[in-house]
């Protein structure tokens, strides 16, 4: 059976961590970037199943994708991917973090409480099956985190049931318990978990944590 090919859109740390994770789990990875030369060293060291391409090319060559760019550039990145993402699952790891500095450890968002970045992305590209994922934890814990044998919870949402099933299968491989919170509007609650996750780190209490949903 042919290896599944994932396009990881973004040339930063999150994109690299997830790309390396997908490679370890047996996927082909094409990293999408506006400047492929920036990732040439990564492609050379990552092995034969890793390539780099412009955004639209990476999107069109993939079976599914991960959006791992800065929140402020997410809408433009989706536009530059063009029709290559249409009909495909896109795991949306972005958060609407504003450029203003944190206030007492609390990040600023450029969205309001009745809005979310994922909703904006879905409105911009209605033919894409976005699934919120990987947005409520830091990059060191995104792939098979070790919390003493306890699987942390990854909160997801999205409009398409098939896409959420595909995302959940990836998250299971990556060591996560999945909690599906429903439709795209649930991103209004999931994205601020990034704020909550960052507060201990930004106030000097460490970054070695994740969320776990408990039921009685």
N, C-alpha and C positions, 0 to 999 in steps of 0.2 A: 504494500500500500504506500502511496506517495506521502512524503512528509508534508504536514500542514505548514503553510507559509504565513507568517504574521508580519505585518508592517508595523514597526514601532516609530511613531511620528514624534520626533524630538531628539535633540542632540545633547541634552543635559544629563545629569547624574541619574535621574529617575529612568530616562530612556535607556541608559546603559545597563543599569541594574536589571530592568525587566528584560532587555534584550539578552543579557547573559543568562538569565533565568530560563527564558524560552529555549535557548540553545542547549542548556543542560537537560531540559526535559524533552529534547528530540525534535524541536521545531526548526524549520528554516526561518531565518530572520533577515528582513530587509529594513534597515533603518532609513527613515525618510527625513531629509533635512534640506534646508535652502542652500547649504554650503557643504556638499559632499566631501570636499577636500579636508574639512575639519575632522572627519571621522575615518580618514584613510588608515591611520595607525590602528584604530580599533578593528577595522575590517581585516587588516593584515594579521592581527594577533588572535582574532576570534575564531578562526577556522574556516573550513570549506563551505559551511552552511550559512555564512554571514556575508551580507553584501550591504552596500550603501547606495542610495539613489535620491534624486530629486523627489519632492513630496508627491506630485501627481503620478510619477512612475512607480514609486514605492506602493502607493495606494492601489494602483491598478494591478500590480503583480501579486497582491496578497489575497489570502482566503478570509482573513479578518484582520483587525488592526487594534492598536492601542494608541490613544492620544496622550502624550506625555510631554506637553509643552507648558510654558508659563501661562497662567490664566489670562493675562492681558493680551497674549498673542493667539489664544485658542481659536477664536472665530476666524481670524485670517488664515490660520493653518488649515482649518477645515475647508475654507474656500479654495485654497491653493491645491488641496488634494483633488478637487473637482469630482467628476463622476466616478472616479476609481473606488470611492467608498460606498456608492449607492447599493443598497440591498445587503450590505455587509454589517456584521457585528463590529462595533467600535467600543472598546473598553475605555471609558473616559476617566482618566486619572487626574484631571485638572482641578484646580481650586481658584476661586476668584480673588486671589490675594492682591490687594492694592499696593501701590508703591510707598504709601505712608509707613513710617516706622511703627513697630508695635507699641501699645500703651499698656504699661505694667504687665507685659508678657502676652497681651491680646492682639492678635493680628487685625488689620483693617481689611475689609472686603469691599469690592466695588459693586456688589449686588446688595439688595435689601432683603428683609425677612420674607417677603412674598415674591421672591424671584430667585433664580439660581443660574449659574453659568451653564449648566447642562440644558436647562430649558431654552436658553438663548441659542445654544448649539443645535438643538433639535429643531427650533424654529428656522434657523438658517439653512439646515440641511435635512428636510423632512424625510428624504429617501434613505437616510442613514439610520441604522439601528443602534443608537447609543445606549450603553449600560454603564452607570456610575460604578467605578471599582478602583481600588488601590488609592483612594483619596483620603482615607482616614488614618493613615499610618506613614511613618517616615520610610525612606527608601531602604535603609539597612534591614528592615523587617518585611519587605514586600514578598520575598521569595523564601518559602519554607522557614519561617521564623521559629526559633527555639524558645519556648516558654515552659520548659519542664514537662513536655508531653501534652500540654493543653493547647488545643487549637484556638487561636483568637478568632473573633468574629469580623467578617468583612461585610459591610452593609452595601447593598446594591439596589438599584432601581432602574426602570426603563419601560418603554412602551411595548416592546416586542418580546413575547414569551420565549420564542426560539432563541433569540439573542441572549436572553438572560440565562437560558439553559446552557448555551455555549460558554458564556462567561463563567458560570458556576462550575463547569467542568475544569476550566483553566484554574480557577481559584482553589478547587479541591486538589489539583496537582501541586499547586503552590503552597499547600499546607493550611488552608483557611476553612473555617466553618462559614457558610454563606447564610445571610439573612436578607431575604428579598422583601423590601419595604414597599413594593408596588410600582406605581406609574412615575412618570418623570418629575411630577411635583414634589416627590419625596426627596429629591436632590436639595430642596430648600432646607431640609433637616440634616442630610448627610454631609453636605459640604462644610457646614460650620463645625463638624467634628474635627476638621483640620485645625481650627482655632483651638479647640479643647485639647487636642493631642499636643499642640506646640507649647501650651502654657507651662507645663513643668520644665521643659527644656529651656525656654526663654527666661525663666525665673530661677535657673540654676539648680533645678532638682533632677536633671537627667532626662535622657531621651529613650530610655530602655523599657518602653511600655507599649501596650496595645489594648484595644477594647474587647470585652467579652460580654455577650448578652446571656443573662441567666434567667431560667424559668423555674418556678416552684413546682 
